[in-house]
Amino acid sequence: MSAADLADRVTIILSLYNRECGMLARRELLHEYALWNRAWAAPHGRYGAAVALLRLLGSGRVRQARGPFAFQRNSTTRIYEYPWAYHQLADLGPSRILEIGGALSGLQFVLAKAGHEVHNVDPFVDYGRGSYDVDPVAEHASLNRAFGTNVVLHRSTLPKAELDCSFSAVVCISTLEHLPPDSIDATLTTVKRLLTPGGLVVLTIDLFLNLQPFCSRTTNVWGTNASVAWIDKLLGYPMVSGDRAELYGYPEFSTDRILSRLEEFAIGTGYPQMAQLVTFRRPVINHPDPR
């Protein structure tokens, strides 16, 4: 095998690894992630001349033209988080999916367009910034109409939402780090009640560079660095996508190794944070044949 062939095989293997494995979000996007972002105008929506012209003409199609990701402020690391999370669910047929903390972000509508029944549970607390500038319930309904979707909104925290249906997947994009430990515990306890056997828990969790374990500070305006190892223990499910060396709280995690490789990772431009990516699967319990 030539050196060029070997290099090509290594590139393919690394691409497959990065596609399937949870880790810290990378600065360099996989090609399919870039295509996905382009198709859905993620993570910030469209703001070009065509959109401005439609607005000038008073067109009712401005929202469709801007795309589903134009109506919620997003960290720049979402450029990796959103397509990664979507691809974690690629093997699901039409399913019932729960998004925790979806607010007005676009992923819920993209999943609904893909044929899923989507429920979004969010109390609409704008962490770090105060209240929303719009009526979030009315705005959510307007976005459903604009994108031809029927995402079910539950304006509540998950433990108080009183959901009585089961879900094939639970998605939570950079939300848990905003919550105190008791709320994380209660949220994940409810997830375990609602998730079907074989179901997926797809998480992205911010990792703040201005908090422990990188310095002595413990909290900032956005929240804390929640231990992924602790979240793993609370769930008690096998990790099916994750690199413990890049997920805070595991013995394999090293701040020195992370800081010495910062050029590899996506880092928020508005705040010093990275995004941890991890997926768990609830085991399928096979009951013994009574015969």
C-alpha positions as CSV (number, residue, x, y, z in Angstrom):
1,M,0.0,0.0,0.0
2,S,1.4,3.4,-1.0
3,A,1.7,6.2,1.5
4,A,-1.0,8.1,-0.3
5,D,-3.4,5.2,-0.1
6,L,-2.6,4.8,3.6
7,A,-3.3,8.5,4.2
8,D,-6.6,8.3,2.4
9,R,-7.7,5.3,4.6
10,V,-6.7,7.2,7.8
11,T,-8.7,10.2,6.6
12,I,-11.8,8.0,6.0
13,I,-11.4,6.3,9.4
14,L,-11.0,9.6,11.2
15,S,-14.0,11.0,9.4
16,L,-16.1,8.0,10.4
17,Y,-14.9,8.3,14.0
18,N,-15.7,12.0,14.2
19,R,-19.1,11.4,12.7
20,E,-20.1,8.7,15.2
21,C,-18.1,9.6,18.3
22,G,-19.1,12.2,20.9
23,M,-16.3,14.5,21.8
24,L,-15.5,18.2,21.9
25,A,-16.9,19.9,18.8
26,R,-14.2,20.6,16.3
27,R,-13.2,23.8,14.5
28,E,-13.2,22.0,11.2
29,L,-16.6,20.8,10.0
30,L,-17.2,17.4,8.4
31,H,-18.3,17.9,4.8
32,E,-21.8,16.5,5.5
33,Y,-22.2,18.8,8.4
34,A,-21.3,21.8,6.2
35,L,-23.9,20.7,3.7
36,W,-26.6,20.2,6.4
37,N,-25.9,23.7,7.8
38,R,-26.1,25.2,4.3
39,A,-29.4,23.4,3.6
40,W,-31.0,24.7,6.8
41,A,-29.1,28.0,7.2
42,A,-27.8,26.8,10.5
43,P,-27.0,28.0,13.1
44,H,-28.0,31.7,12.6
45,G,-30.5,31.8,9.7
46,R,-30.3,33.8,6.4
47,Y,-30.0,37.6,6.3
48,G,-29.1,38.2,2.7
49,A,-30.4,40.6,0.1
50,A,-33.3,38.3,-1.0
51,V,-34.6,38.2,2.6
52,A,-34.4,42.0,2.8
53,L,-36.3,42.3,-0.5
54,L,-39.1,40.1,0.7
55,R,-39.3,42.1,3.9
56,L,-39.4,45.3,1.9
57,L,-42.2,43.9,-0.3
58,G,-44.1,42.8,2.8
59,S,-44.0,39.2,1.8
60,G,-45.5,36.6,4.2
61,R,-42.6,34.3,3.2
62,V,-39.9,36.2,5.1
63,R,-39.8,33.6,7.9
64,Q,-39.5,30.7,5.5
65,A,-36.7,32.5,3.7
66,R,-34.8,33.2,6.9
67,G,-34.9,29.6,7.8
68,P,-35.8,27.9,11.1
69,F,-32.6,28.9,12.9
70,A,-33.0,32.6,12.6
71,F,-35.3,33.2,15.6
72,Q,-33.1,32.1,18.6
73,R,-29.7,33.5,19.6
74,N,-27.1,30.7,19.1
75,S,-23.5,30.2,20.2
76,T,-21.2,29.8,17.3
77,T,-20.3,26.3,18.4
78,R,-23.9,25.3,17.3
79,I,-22.4,25.2,13.8
80,Y,-21.1,21.8,14.9
81,E,-23.6,20.8,17.6
82,Y,-26.8,20.9,15.5
83,P,-25.6,18.7,12.6
84,W,-23.9,16.3,14.9
85,A,-27.1,15.9,17.0
86,Y,-29.2,15.5,13.8
87,H,-26.8,12.8,12.5
88,Q,-27.0,10.9,15.8
89,L,-30.7,10.3,15.0
90,A,-30.1,9.4,11.4
91,D,-31.1,5.7,11.9
92,L,-34.4,6.5,13.5
93,G,-37.5,6.1,11.3
94,P,-40.4,8.5,12.0
95,S,-40.4,8.6,15.8
96,R,-41.6,10.6,18.8
97,I,-38.7,12.9,19.9
98,L,-38.4,15.1,23.0
99,E,-36.2,18.2,22.9
100,I,-35.3,19.7,26.3
101,G,-34.7,23.4,26.2
102,G,-35.5,23.8,22.5
103,A,-36.9,27.3,23.0
104,L,-37.3,28.9,19.6
105,S,-34.3,27.2,18.0
106,G,-34.5,25.5,14.6
107,L,-33.6,21.9,15.4
108,Q,-37.1,21.0,16.6
109,F,-38.6,22.2,13.3
110,V,-36.0,20.4,11.2
111,L,-36.7,17.2,13.0
112,A,-40.4,17.7,12.5
113,K,-39.8,18.3,8.7
114,A,-38.0,14.9,8.7
115,G,-41.2,13.2,9.8
116,H,-40.8,13.0,13.5
117,E,-43.4,13.9,16.1
118,V,-41.5,16.5,18.2
119,H,-42.2,17.8,21.6
120,N,-40.3,20.8,23.0
121,V,-40.2,21.3,26.8
122,D,-38.9,24.7,27.8
123,P,-39.8,27.2,30.5
124,F,-38.4,30.0,28.4
125,V,-36.0,31.3,30.9
126,D,-33.4,33.2,28.8
127,Y,-30.3,32.3,30.9
128,G,-27.9,35.2,31.3
129,R,-30.0,37.7,29.4
130,G,-33.3,38.1,31.2
131,S,-36.8,37.7,29.6
132,Y,-37.6,37.1,26.0
133,D,-38.4,40.1,23.8
134,V,-41.5,38.3,22.3
135,D,-44.3,36.2,23.6
136,P,-42.6,32.8,23.2
137,V,-45.8,30.7,22.9
138,A,-47.2,32.9,20.2
139,E,-43.8,33.1,18.4
140,H,-43.5,29.3,18.5
141,A,-47.0,28.9,17.0
142,S,-46.1,31.4,14.3
143,L,-42.9,29.4,13.5
144,N,-44.9,26.2,13.3
145,R,-47.2,27.8,10.7
146,A,-44.3,29.3,8.8
147,F,-42.5,25.9,8.4
148,G,-45.5,23.7,8.1
149,T,-44.8,21.8,11.2
150,N,-46.7,20.7,14.3
151,V,-44.1,20.7,17.1
152,V,-45.8,20.4,20.5
153,L,-44.7,23.1,22.9
154,H,-44.8,22.5,26.7
155,R,-43.9,25.7,28.5
156,S,-42.5,24.1,31.6
157,T,-39.5,22.4,33.0
158,L,-39.4,18.7,32.2
159,P,-40.1,17.4,35.7
160,K,-43.2,19.6,35.9
161,A,-44.4,19.0,32.3
162,E,-46.6,15.9,33.2
163,L,-45.9,14.1,30.0
164,D,-47.6,10.7,29.8
165,C,-46.2,9.5,26.4
166,S,-42.9,7.7,25.7
167,F,-40.1,8.9,23.4
168,S,-37.6,7.1,21.1
169,A,-35.0,9.9,21.6
170,V,-34.4,12.8,23.9
171,V,-32.2,15.7,22.6
172,C,-30.8,18.4,24.8
173,I,-28.6,21.0,23.1
174,S,-26.5,23.0,25.6
175,T,-29.1,23.3,28.3
176,L,-27.9,21.1,31.3
177,E,-25.0,23.4,32.2
178,H,-27.6,26.2,32.9
179,L,-29.3,24.1,35.6
180,P,-28.3,23.6,39.3
181,P,-27.4,20.0,40.2
182,D,-30.8,19.2,41.8
183,S,-32.6,20.3,38.6
184,I,-30.3,18.2,36.4
185,D,-31.0,15.2,38.6
186,A,-34.7,15.7,38.4
187,T,-34.6,16.3,34.7
188,L,-32.6,13.1,34.0
189,T,-34.9,11.1,36.3
190,T,-37.8,12.2,34.2
191,V,-35.9,11.3,31.0
192,K,-35.4,7.8,32.3
193,R,-39.2,7.5,32.9
194,L,-40.1,8.7,29.4
195,L,-37.5,7.0,27.2
196,T,-38.4,3.7,25.5
197,P,-36.0,0.7,25.7
198,G,-33.4,1.2,23.0
199,G,-34.0,4.9,23.0
200,L,-31.3,7.5,22.6
201,V,-30.2,10.5,24.9
202,V,-28.3,12.9,22.7
203,L,-26.6,15.7,24.7
204,T,-24.4,18.6,24.0
205,I,-23.0,20.4,27.1
206,D,-21.0,23.6,27.2
207,L,-17.6,23.5,28.7
208,F,-16.6,26.9,29.9
209,L,-12.9,27.8,29.8
210,N,-13.3,30.4,32.6
211,L,-14.5,27.9,35.2
212,Q,-13.3,24.9,37.0
213,P,-11.4,22.7,36.1
214,F,-9.5,25.3,34.1
215,C,-9.4,27.9,37.0
216,S,-10.7,28.3,40.5
217,R,-14.0,30.1,39.5
218,T,-17.1,27.8,39.8
219,T,-19.9,29.8,38.1
220,N,-20.5,32.4,35.5
221,V,-23.6,34.2,34.1
222,W,-24.5,31.1,32.1
223,G,-24.1,28.4,34.7
224,T,-21.4,25.8,35.6
225,N,-19.3,23.1,34.2
226,A,-21.4,20.1,34.8
227,S,-19.5,16.8,35.1
228,V,-20.4,14.5,32.2
229,A,-19.2,11.5,34.3
230,W,-21.8,12.5,36.9
231,I,-24.5,12.8,34.2
232,D,-23.5,9.4,33.0
233,K,-23.9,7.9,36.5
234,L,-27.3,9.6,36.9
235,L,-28.6,8.1,33.6
236,G,-27.0,4.7,34.1
237,Y,-27.1,3.9,30.4
238,P,-24.2,2.8,28.2
239,M,-22.4,5.5,26.3
240,V,-22.7,4.8,22.6
241,S,-21.0,7.9,21.3
242,G,-18.4,9.6,23.4
243,D,-14.7,10.1,24.1
244,R,-14.0,10.2,27.8
245,A,-10.7,12.0,27.3
246,E,-12.7,15.0,26.0
247,L,-15.6,14.9,28.4
248,Y,-15.3,16.7,31.7
249,G,-15.4,14.5,34.9
250,Y,-13.9,11.3,33.6
251,P,-10.5,10.2,34.9
252,E,-9.3,10.3,31.3
253,F,-10.0,14.0,30.9
254,S,-7.0,16.2,31.3
255,T,-7.1,20.0,31.2
256,D,-3.5,20.1,30.0
257,R,-4.3,18.0,27.0
258,I,-7.3,20.1,26.2
259,L,-5.6,23.4,26.5
260,S,-2.6,22.3,24.5
261,R,-4.9,21.4,21.6
262,L,-7.2,24.4,21.6
263,E,-6.6,25.1,17.9
264,E,-8.5,21.9,17.1
265,F,-11.7,22.8,18.9
266,A,-14.7,25.1,18.1
267,I,-14.7,27.9,20.7
268,G,-17.5,30.4,21.1
269,T,-16.7,33.8,19.7
270,G,-19.0,35.6,22.1
271,Y,-18.0,33.7,25.2
272,P,-15.1,31.3,26.0
273,Q,-16.9,27.9,25.8
274,M,-16.5,24.7,23.9
275,A,-19.2,22.0,23.3
276,Q,-19.1,18.5,24.6
277,L,-21.0,15.9,22.6
278,V,-22.2,12.6,24.0
279,T,-24.9,10.0,23.3
280,F,-26.3,7.3,25.6
281,R,-28.7,4.5,24.8
282,R,-31.2,2.9,27.1
283,P,-30.7,-0.9,27.1
284,V,-33.3,-3.2,25.6
285,I,-34.3,-5.7,28.3
286,N,-35.0,-9.1,26.8
287,H,-37.3,-11.0,29.1
288,P,-36.7,-14.8,29.2
289,D,-39.0,-17.0,27.3
290,P,-41.6,-18.3,29.9
291,R,-41.6,-21.7,28.1
